[in-house]
Amino acid sequence: MSEREAEHILLFIDGAPFDRDALAAEFSRSGLGCEFLPLAAGRQAIISGRVEALFLQWGLGGAPSLLQALREGDVRVPVVAVLREWNESVALAALAEGINELVTADAGPAGLHAALQRALVRHKQEQWNLDRQRGIIERQRRWVELFDAITDYIFVIDEERRFVRVNHAFATSVGMHPRDLIGKSCGEVLGADFTGECAFEAVREELTPYTYEKQSGEDLFQISVFPLHEGERLMTIHVMKNVTETRRLKDQLYHADKLASLGLLVSGVAHEINNPLTGAIAYTELLRMKVKDEGVLAELKKVLDSAERCKKIVDNLLTFSRQRTPSKSLESMNDIIERAIDLRGYWLKSSNIEVVRDFDEQTTVFVDSQQIQQVVLNLLLNAEQSITDARRKKGRITFTTRSDRQARTVMVQVADNGGGIPAAALPRIFDPFYTTKPVGVGTGLGLSISHGIITEHGGAIEALSPAGGGALFTITLPTGADSPARGAEADLRRKG
């Protein structure tokens, strides 16, 4: 018999009183081939995976060790033990070793064939059960992987308010391994304030999901609770989603919308003020032309100066509130700083804060004036707030500008004598939403936006807290001397 025909059954009957030809004829009628091998060669054939069933003469010295090797190698093949004669104790010992079917030597070829059929049916059922169990285990493994891959915190609470299941993200958040959390009480892990919320009697009674928000330290969580039936047990699934950043973004959107509305309001009011203000300036100029008295002229000049100052402030408000596409042009940094100071002039005086100007004469840069004014205004507001919080009797904010013609840059420094910047805050001071101000006072976006604007202009901004106190912000901007737009504008000015 060829090897190809003998790939189904391996028959160990060394020295058995069977007619091998008769056995081969019996099995071949069912389309099954058989092969007669000694124990050592049979072991290798089984490991190769070409054996479908095994007849093993029980009593061979190596029979138990062969079965042990099959178990260790997870080789699952039906095993029929052939006993020389029926012996109950021997039969029980064989079954204990994992034998699938027993037959005696006097059964003949037909008896061996029947034993084989029973073993194959039993093995097929066992294989089906095994495949089913493996499928269940694999599905459970994938479910656990999916469960643990979710970054939201998920846990299941039973009726006694104890953890039944938790995902990896939740376990990590409380600094424990998932298996160590199972069986622990909700209040023990999450705190006493969660004890009354873990069970959620309303969810269990009405069997409807429920969502609420919970503040935990600096984080805000949106917690969704769902009823879960597991046999007779009724539990609740809790999904905790960190919505801190989402809420902050929502608040910033609302804040931005308010600013946009305020900009429209300021624009309308400024135009309304401008009309009568222009008339007041014009009539004051006419009066000065008609009056000869020096005393009256001096008083009219005060009126005119005040009106001009009001007009300048209104113009600055219009410039700052105007929504337009960013557009770069040649601007003086000194002028941009002056416009920002004018906008805060009243509040600076009322807070007894002196503004010191140390300006270079040549500070022309190629920038978007509105965006750079926003940066200066942010730094001015921060300095003003720092001085106010430090309760300085006399505050001082110093603006310094310097031009480096060789490097083609303009440097702007804003220094104050306020409370300074904590050392721990310096590395994060330009991060979005990071603020050292109390809740409701700062948004944590001013310096982040300023950093973005300066970076987009090809410049740099840095913060220091000098040993002498206060804060020092340094901005470096390129003059844009190589810009084609600047060159064209310079040509137009020369021609003009």
Residue pairs with C-beta under 8 A, 6 or more apart in sequence:
1 24
1 33
1 34
1 35
3 35
5 33
6 33
6 34
6 35
7 33
7 50
7 51
7 52
8 32
8 33
8 34
8 51
8 52
8 53
9 27
9 32
9 33
9 34
9 35
9 51
9 52
9 53
9 54
9 55
9 116
10 34
10 35
10 37
10 42
10 45
10 46
10 51
10 53
10 54
10 55
11 23
11 34
11 35
11 36
11 37
11 55
12 36
12 37
12 38
12 39
12 42
12 54
12 55
12 56
12 57
12 60
13 20
13 23
13 36
13 55
13 57
13 82
14 38
14 39
14 57
14 60
16 57
16 82
16 105
17 105
18 105
18 109
19 109
20 36
22 109
23 34
23 109
23 112
24 33
24 34
25 109
26 109
26 110
26 112
26 113
27 33
27 34
27 109
27 113
27 116
28 34
30 113
32 116
35 45
37 45
39 60
39 62
39 63
39 66
40 62
42 54
42 66
43 66
43 69
45 51
46 54
46 66
46 70
46 75
46 77
47 73
47 75
49 75
51 77
52 77
52 78
52 120
53 77
53 78
53 79
53 80
53 116
53 119
53 120
53 123
54 77
54 78
54 79
54 80
55 80
55 82
55 112
55 116
56 63
56 66
56 79
56 80
56 81
56 82
56 99
57 63
57 81
57 82
58 81
58 82
58 83
58 90
58 94
58 99
59 83
59 84
59 90
63 81
63 97
64 97
67 79
67 97
67 98
67 99
69 75
70 76
70 77
70 79
70 98
71 98
76 123
76 126
76 127
76 130
77 123
78 100
78 101
78 116
78 119
78 120
78 122
78 123
79 98
79 99
79 100
79 101
79 119
80 99
80 100
80 101
80 102
80 103
80 112
80 115
80 116
80 119
81 94
81 99
81 101
81 102
81 103
82 103
82 104
82 105
82 112
83 90
83 91
83 94
83 102
83 103
83 104
83 105
84 104
84 105
85 104
85 105
85 106
86 104
91 102
94 102
95 102
100 119
100 122
100 123
101 115
101 116
101 118
101 119
101 122
102 115
103 111
103 112
103 115
104 111
107 114
107 115
147 154
147 165
147 167
148 167
148 168
148 169
150 167
150 169
151 169
152 169
152 239
152 240
152 241
152 242
153 167
153 169
153 170
153 173
153 221
153 238
153 239
153 240
153 241
154 166
154 167
154 169
154 170
154 237
154 238
154 239
154 240
155 163
155 165
155 166
155 167
155 170
155 181
155 237
155 238
156 163
156 164
156 165
156 166
156 228
156 235
156 236
156 237
156 238
157 163
157 164
157 186
157 198
157 199
157 235
157 236
157 238
158 164
158 233
158 235
159 199
159 204
159 233
159 234
159 235
160 185
161 185
161 186
161 187
161 195
161 198
161 199
162 183
162 184
162 185
162 186
163 181
163 182
163 183
163 184
163 185
163 186
163 189
164 182
164 235
165 182
166 178
166 181
166 182
167 178
168 178
170 181
170 240
171 177
171 178
171 180
171 181
174 181
174 189
174 190
176 189
181 189
185 195
186 194
186 195
186 198
186 199
187 194
187 195
187 198
190 198
194 214
197 212
197 214
197 223
198 236
198 238
199 236
200 210
200 225
200 236
202 210
203 209
203 210
203 225
203 226
203 227
203 236
204 227
204 234
204 236
207 227
208 227
209 224
209 225
209 226
209 227
210 224
210 225
211 222
211 223
211 224
211 225
212 222
212 223
212 225
213 220
213 221
213 222
213 223
213 243
214 220
214 221
214 223
214 240
215 221
218 244
219 242
219 244
220 242
220 243
220 244
220 247
221 240
221 241
221 242
221 243
222 240
222 241
222 243
223 238
223 239
223 240
223 241
224 238
224 239
224 241
225 236
225 237
225 238
225 239
226 236
226 237
226 239
227 234
227 235
227 236
227 237
228 234
228 235
228 236
228 237
229 235
245 433
248 433
251 443
252 443
252 445
255 443
260 323
262 321
263 321
263 322
263 323
264 321
266 317
266 318
266 321
267 317
267 318
267 321
267 322
270 314
270 317
270 318
270 321
271 318
273 310
273 314
274 311
274 314
277 307
277 310
277 311
277 314
278 311
280 303
280 307
281 304
281 307
281 308
281 311
284 300
284 303
284 304
284 307
285 304
287 300
288 297
288 300
288 301
288 304
291 297
291 300
309 342
312 342
313 342
313 343
313 345
316 339
316 342
316 343
317 343
319 339
319 369
319 370
319 373
320 339
320 343
320 370
320 373
320 374
320 377
322 370
324 370
326 368
326 370
326 371
327 368
328 366
328 367
328 368
328 480
328 483
328 485
329 366
329 367
329 368
329 369
329 489
330 364
330 365
330 366
330 486
330 489
330 490
331 364
331 365
331 366
331 367
331 369
331 372
332 363
332 364
332 365
333 363
333 364
333 365
333 372
333 401
333 410
333 412
333 477
334 357
334 359
334 360
334 363
334 401
336 367
336 369
336 372
336 373
336 376
337 357
337 359
337 376
337 399
337 401
337 412
339 373
340 373
340 376
340 377
340 380
341 348
341 355
341 380
341 399
343 377
344 377
344 380
344 381
344 384
347 384
348 355
348 384
348 397
351 384
351 387
351 388
351 395
352 393
352 394
352 395
353 384
353 387
353 394
353 395
353 396
353 397
354 394
354 395
354 396
354 397
355 396
355 397
355 398
355 399
356 396
356 397
356 398
356 399
357 398
357 399
358 398
358 399
358 400
358 401
359 399
359 400
359 401
360 401
360 402
360 403
360 410
361 403
362 403
362 405
363 401
363 403
363 410
364 410
364 479
365 372
365 410
365 477
365 478
365 479
365 480
366 478
366 479
366 480
366 481
366 483
366 485
366 486
367 457
367 477
367 480
368 457
371 453
371 457
372 453
372 457
372 477
374 449
374 450
374 453
375 450
375 453
375 454
375 461
375 475
376 412
376 414
378 446
378 447
378 449
378 450
379 414
379 450
379 473
380 397
380 414
381 446
382 446
382 447
382 471
383 397
383 414
383 416
383 418
383 471
384 395
384 397
384 416
385 418
385 437
385 441
386 416
386 418
386 419
386 420
386 470
386 471
387 395
387 396
387 397
387 416
387 417
387 418
388 395
388 418
389 418
389 419
390 417
390 418
390 419
392 417
392 418
395 416
395 417
395 418
396 416
396 417
397 414
397 415
397 416
398 413
398 414
398 415
398 416
399 412
399 413
399 414
400 411
400 412
400 413
400 415
401 410
401 411
401 412
401 413
402 410
402 411
402 413
403 409
403 410
403 411
403 479
404 410
404 411
408 478
408 479
408 481
408 482
409 459
409 476
409 477
409 478
409 479
410 476
410 477
410 479
411 474
411 475
411 476
411 477
412 474
412 475
412 476
412 477
413 472
413 473
413 474
413 475
414 472
414 473
414 475
415 466
415 470
415 471
415 472
415 473
416 470
416 471
417 469
417 470
418 469
418 470
418 471
419 469
419 470
420 465
420 466
420 469
420 470
420 471
421 429
421 436
421 463
421 464
421 465
421 471
422 436
422 465
423 465
425 434
425 436
426 463
426 464
426 465
428 434
429 447
429 463
430 447
430 448
430 450
430 451
430 461
430 463
431 444
431 448
432 444
432 445
432 448
433 443
433 444
433 445
433 448
434 444
434 448
435 441
435 442
435 443
435 444
436 442
447 463
450 461
451 461
454 460
454 461
454 475
454 477
455 461
457 477
457 478
458 477
458 478
459 475
459 476
459 477
459 478
460 475
460 476
461 473
461 474
461 475
461 476
462 473
462 474
463 471
463 472
463 473
463 474
464 471
464 472
464 473
464 474
465 471
465 472
466 472
480 486
